[in-house]
Amino acid sequence: MERKKIIYENAEFFGEVDENDIPNGFGMMFYSDNSYYEGNFEMGKKNGGGEMHFFDKSSYDGQWSNDKPSGAGVYTNANGDV
């Protein structure tokens, strides 16, 4: 797979893309609200293992399916509480 930078209206992606420049594989998505996701993508959506860092400094590290947390994972509050 090829690695690319793709700029969207409200986000920027850096990572592996398929032949149609859709995020597919490992990458990072930086959102305009200062949150970001680092992990696996499938057909442009968060799928598999990854960590989302939210704008309020909280985070979720775990499994994703179809852009949503799914299965095992750990949510950490902005103050560090799990």
WOWO-V32130 format. One line per field, one symbol per residue. burial: I if it has 9 or more other C-alpha atoms within 8 Angstrom, else O. A space follows every 10 residues. Layout:
# WOWO-V32130
burial = ???
This chain:
# WOWO-V32130
burial = OOOIOOOOOO IIIIIIIIOO OIIIIIIIII IOOOIIIIII IIOOIIIIII IIIIOOOIII IIIIIOOOII OOIOIIIIOO OO
